[in-house]
Amino acid sequence: MTPERKQLMEETRIRISEEYSRIRSLNRLNPQLEGSIFELLTRRVTKCYGVRSYFVATLYRYIQKKAEQEGLELARRPEQLFTTQLPFVAEGIITVQYLENQILDSKENTRGCAKEAQRLRDQKLLSSHYLKDFLYEYIDLHILPDDPKANRRVTRTVRRIFQYVDIGQMVQDEWGTSDWFEKGHKNELPISEEIDTFIGRDIVRTYWRTINNQHRFEEGQGQFVRNYLRRVYLTSGALFVLMAELVMDILQYEGQAKRDILNMAASIGLIGQISNDIVDFFPHGTVSKNPQDVFADIRNDVVTLPLALYLGSENAHGLDDLRLDADVALREINRHLAEAIPGLLLYKNLSACLLQAVNIAGELRTESQTYFDLDIPEGILLEDMNSVVCTKYNPTLRRLIPLLNTLSQTRGNAVQQPSKPAASTRPLSYTQPSTHHDNRPASFQTAEIPAPGVSERISTASGRQVFQHAARPLADGGGKRPVRGRYEIFIADQHRRPE
């Protein structure tokens, strides 16, 4: 993220936070109910840099510049509509979607308590329903109330966003599983005439060509990946594309850049989702991510681009096999609340496929730059949103890429499903510089673990403790406990905890 973009995101956050406080003050609920319903929205609006709110506000200025370039006159509308109100609506929409996604993916950190998990699901469901009505009421009462046609246009856009995302989620659940990947899709999945027309064929075709140049899928699996791009266009791209349509419609912009603006919006949604699919393999992959949400796609049998690259490679293990290891790693994360790099990335060659996914995402960003007018400052600021796949600006990728490279290069040294300990096995060593929230360096170190299920605690020079869990032989093969089955390495790093 460039400093200029960060400053504009902060300005947008302040504006929508003030608007949120004003609206909330008009109709107060019981404080306990307010805490349950508005907790996530309050956090997103007051404490986070909103990607979607920033997009809407910056797109407005971008369209103004494009219209000026082309000698077009835009409709006169209050600036607050584009810099505050519609950005606030965009953050409300993504909050509802986030709550619903948490429900669908069963992301409740309850440490195995079924009753508490159900309570949290019920709370999220009721909150999402209430927040939808809250948004519609906000639009009815506060957005262009003197222009019924424009007001209905805003409401219609919000409804379409929710509908298209829901349809995309249904397509994922119905046809996005590992069984369907193995079977392969025979053709493009028809959804409805309206939605099939809405999905941008040009950008899907361009992105598929880039992916196919990097990884040759079998025919049916290739069609699966094309359909993956189409459903991601709905689940992640629809909000950006439909909000862009709305802003252009309200401003009555009919300039030459209209198609590029829609593709630009779609690219931000698609590339952002591919980035999320990559960091799904790592706890703390995003600012809002709970460590316990790691491996959600594996655990929910959702084949994303990184998993398609892996499952479409030679000698790949099935997703059921991966899920067993993901469950083991998740239990370790829950036990220690640590930031972890699971060993399944190593011995199953997922690291190489994740690297390939990162490279593809970078190429998609390059392909997408043609949609942005980079001679306009706002064009540069909008294109910078796709820097989520750039190691220079994404701290998660900047930290993980060297580690993935190391894992890929040392994979040959890892013992895979041995029949007995091998005296010649060399211990793997990782020294991966990283920066934590306190900006202090940490390093991953390797301890010799004698047998499966053994945890050993070692201290780093910085005073941290590294919890390391592994199933592997000692370098000299002298482990006292029997070494069984699969060897894997699980490394986790956290601050020193009281004994």
N, C-alpha and C positions, 0 to 999 in steps of 0.2 A: 504494500500500500504506500503510495507516494504521500509526502507531507501535505501536499495540496488537497488530495482526496481526503486524508484524515481530518483536515480542518473543516472541509465542507460536510463531512459526515457528522462531526461534532456540532456544527451549526444546525444541521437538520435535526439531530437528536434533541437539541435544546428547544427548537420550535415545536416539535411534536410532543415533547414532554410537557411543555406549557399548555398546549391544547388539550392534552389528556387530563391534566389537573383541572382545567376549567370545566370540561365536560363531566368529570367525576363529581365535582362539587355541586352540580345541579341536581343530582339524585343519589343520595347516599344510602347504602344498605347497612345492615347490621355488620359491625366490623369483622366478626368472625366469618360471615358469608363473603364479605368483600375480599378477605384474605384468601379464601379458597378459590373464588372465581377469577380474581384479577391478578393473582400472584405472578403468573408468567408474563402477562401483558405488561404489568408494571415494571418488571425487571427488564424486559426487552425495550420498552420505550424510554425508561429513565437511565438505564445503566449500559446499554449496548449500542454499538454502531449498527444501525439498521441498513442492511444491504439493499432491501427493496425500497425503503423510504428514500434512501439516497438516490437510487436509480430514477425514481419518478421525478424528484426535484431537479436532478441534473439533466434528465431527458428534456424537461420543459425548456431549460436554457439552451440546450442543443438545438431543439426545433426552432426556437427563436432565431438562432444564428443561421440555420439552414434557410429559413424563410427570408431572412435579410439578404443572404447570398443570391437567392433566386428571384428577388424582387417581389415576393408575395406578402400580402397583408393578412395577418392572422385576426381571428375574432377577439374582441376585447373581453377579457375575463379578469376577475380579481386575482392578483398574484398569489394571495394566500391559498387559493384553491390548489395550486400546483406545488407550492413550497411547504405547505403545512397540512392541509386537509387530506388530499389524496395520498401523500406519504404516510399519514397516520392510518388511513384505511388499509394501505398495503401492509403495514406492520400488524394491524389487527387480523388481516387474512392469514398471514403466515403463522401467527400465534395459534389460531384455530387449527390450522393444518398440522402444526407441530404437536398439539394436544392429541389430535386424532391419530397421528402417526405413532405417538407413544402408546396409544391404546392398541392399534393394529399390530404393532411389533412387540407388545407385551413388555414394554421397557419400564417395569416397576422394580426398583431396588428394595426388595422387602426381605432379603436373606431367607427366602423359602417359606415365608408366612403367607399361606393362601388367602386367609381372611383379610389381611392387610393389603395384599395385592388387589383383591376385588374391590376393597374400599377406595383405593387410589384410582382404579379404572373407572369406577362410578363417578368419582369426583371430577376426573378429567372429562368424562363424557358430558356431565351436566354443565361443567364450565364452558366446554366448546359450544354447546347449544346456546347457553346464555350469551356468550360473546358474539355469536352470529347475530342474534337479535339486537344486541347492543350496537353492532356495526350498522345494521339496517336502520335502526332508529336514529343513529348519528347522521346517516346520509339523508334521511327524510327531513330532519329538523334543521340541519346546519349546512348542507352542501347545495348551493344554488336553489334555495327554497322558492325563489321568485321565478324560476325557469323550470316548470314541471317536466318539459321534454328532456332537458339536460339532466335533471335530477333522476328521472327514470333511466336514462342512459347509464348513469353511474351504478344504480342498483342492478341493472341488467348485467353489467360487466362483472360485478362482484358475484352474482349468482352463477354466471358462466364459469368463472374461475373455480368456484367450489365444485360445480358439476364436472368440469373437465378433469380436475385433479382426482375426484372420486372415480371417474371412469378409468383414468390411467391406473389407479390403484387396483381396480377390479381386473383390468387386463393383466397387470403384474401377477395378481394372485391366481388367475386362471391359466395363463399361458407363459408366465415368467419363471417357472420352476426348473429344477435340474432334470426332471423327467422329460419335460418338453425340449430342453436343450439337447438331450440325448436322442430324442425322436427327431428333432429338427422341425422347423416350420416349413411347410411346402410353399407358402405364398404370403403376401402381405395380409395381415389380419384386418378384415373389414370391421369397423366399429359403428359408424353411422355416417350418413352423407354429410351432415354438418361438420362432424369432427374430422372425418377424412379430408375434407376440404380445408379445414383449419390448420392441420398439421403441415408445416412447411416442407414440401417435397424437396426443394432445392438444397436446403441445409442438411436434411437427412441424407440425401444422395451424396453430397460433398463429404460429410463426416464418415459415411460408410466407405467411401473410396479411400480415405486416409487410413482408416482402421484396416481395411483389407490389404492395403499395401504393406502394412506392418505385420499382419498375421493372416495367413491363408486358412480360412475356415472351410470345412466341408459345406456343401451347398445348403443343406437344411439348417446347419448351425449358423451359417452366414445370414440366412433369412431371419433366424432368431435374433441375431445382433441388430439387424435393420429394424426389427420390430421393437427391440429394446430401445433404440433411439426414438422411435415413434412414441412409445409410452412415456419415456422421460420427457419428451416434448410436452406431454400433457401434465405429468406430475410436477415437473420443475420449471418448464418453460412457459406454461400457460399464464402464470401470474405476470411475468415480465411482458409477454407478447400482448396480452389483453389490456394491461395497463398502458402499454405504448399505443395501442389502438385507441384507447379511451382519450388519452392526452391529445393525440392528433385529431380525433373527432371533435372534441370540445373546442380546440383551437381552430378547427376547420382547415387543417393543413392538408393540402393535396399536391405537395411538391414531388420532385423527381426522386427524393431520397426515401420515400415512404416504404418501399419494399426493403431497402437496405436497413431501415430503422427496425422493421419487424424481425429481420434476420439477426440484426445486432442484439435485439432483446432475447431472441431464442438462444443465441450463442451463450449469453451470460447464464441463462438457466441450465442449458445442457452441460456446459463446461463445469459449472458449479456442482452439478449433481455427480458428474464423473469424478470430480475431486473428492466429494463426500464418499463415493463408493470406494475410493482408494483408502481414505483415512478410517473407514469402518474397521480396518484391521488393527487399529491402534487406539488404546485408551487415550483420552485427552486429545483426540484428533482434531476437535474443533473447540472453540471457546465455550459453547453451550453443551458440549457432550459430557455425559456421565461415563466414567470409566467402565461401569457395568454394562453399558450399551455396546461394547466392543463385539465384533463378529455377529452383529444383528442379522446381516444378510445371509451368512452361513447358517445361523441357527433357525432362521425363518424360511430357508430354502428359496431364496431370491437370487437368481443368477444375474449379477451385474457385469459390467465390462471386465473388471479384473478377474472375476471368477470364470467368465466365458473364455478369456485368454488362457486361463489355467486348465479348465476342463477340456478345452479344444487342443491342448498340447499333448505330446506323446507321453505315455506312461503316467497319466494323471490318475490320482486317486479319486474316488467318487465323493460327492458332497456329503453323503452319510458318514464316510470315514473322517472327513474334515470336521464334521459337526461334533463327533466324539472328542476330538482334540480341542476344539473350541470350548466345549463344556468344561474340560479339565483346566484349561487356561483361565476361564472365567471364574472358576472356583478359587484359583490362586489369587486372582485380582480381588475378589470379594474378601478373601481372608486377610489380605495385607493392605488393601486399599492403596496399591502401589501402581506406579506407572510402569507398564510392562511391555516387553518385546517377546512374544511367544515363539517357542522353538519350531512350531509347525511351519513357520515361514521358511525355515531352513531346510528341513529334511524333505519337505514335499515340494520344494522348488517354487513355492508361491512368491518368494522374493523376486525371482526373475520376471515373473508375470506382472507383479506390481510395478517393477521398474518399467516394463514395457507399457503398462497402462499410463504411467506418468509421462513417458515419451510421447505416446499417442495424444494425450491431453495437451501437451505442449505444441504438437503439430496442429491440432485442432484450433488452438489459439491463433497460431500463425495464419491458418486458412481463414479465420474469421476476421482478421484485421481489415480485409477489403470492405467489410460492411460499415466500418467506422470512418468518418472524415477526420483524419488525424491532423489536419490543418486548423481545426477548431479546438481551442483549449478544452471545451466540454467533451469533445470526441476522445481526446487523450484520457480524460478523467473517467469516461465510461469504459473505454477499452481496458483501463487499469483494473477493472473489476475481474477481468479474466486472468489477472496475474495470480489468482488463487492457485494456478497450476505451475507457478514460477517459483523456484527455490529461493530466489532473491527476496521475494516478498511474503512467502508462506513459511512461517517458522517451523511448522510441523514437517513439511517436505524438506526444508533445508536441513533439518536435523536427521531425518530418516533416510534420505537418499544415500549418504555415505554408508550407513549401516546396511541398507539393502544391497548395495554394491559389495560390501564385505561378505554378507551372507551368501550372495550368489557365487562369489569367487571361492569361498571356502566350503561350498557345499560338498565338494568331492572329499573333503576331510572328515565329514560327518558320517558316522556309522549308521546305516539304515537297516533296520530289522535284522540284527545279527543273530546268529545261532549261539555264539559264545563270545565272551570278552576277548578282545584282540590286544595282545601286548604292544603291538606296533601303533595303536591308535594315538594320534597326536592330540593333545588337548587344544580345543579352539580358544582363541583369545580375542577379545574385542576391546579396543580402546577407542570409543566413539565420543568425541567432545560434544557436549550439548549445553544448552542454556536453559535453566529452569526459571520459574517466575521471579526468583530472587536474583537472577542473573549470575549465580555462582556456577562455576563449571562442575560437571560430574563426569564420571567415566564408568563404563561397564567393564567388569572384571570377571574372569572365569575362575571358579573354584573347582577342585576335583571332588566330584560327588560319587560315592561308592555304589549306590544302588537306587533303583526306582523309588520315587516317593520321598527321598531324603532331602531335607532342606538344610542349607548351611549358610551361616551368616558371616560375612566378612566386612571389614571396614575400609573405606577409601581414605585417601590422604586428606580429603576435605572434611572428614569427620562424619560423612554420611554412612549409612549402612546399606549394603547391597544384599537383597534377598535373592538367592539364586536357587532355582529348583531345576533339577535335571534328572534324566534317566540315562546314564552313560557310565562306561567303565572308567576306573582310574587309568592314568597313562601307563602304569606298569601292569595293569590287569590284576591287581592284587586286592580287589574289593572283597570284603568279607561276606557281604550279602549276595545272594544270587541275582544276576543281572538278567532281566527277562525282556523278551520282545523288542519293541521299538525304542530307539534312542532318540531323545529330543532334548533341546536346551531351552530353558525358560529363564530369562533374565529380567529382574525388576529392580527399580531404583526408587528410593524414597528418603525423606528426611529421617534423621535419627528419632526413634520413638523411645519413650520411657520403658524401662524393663518391667 
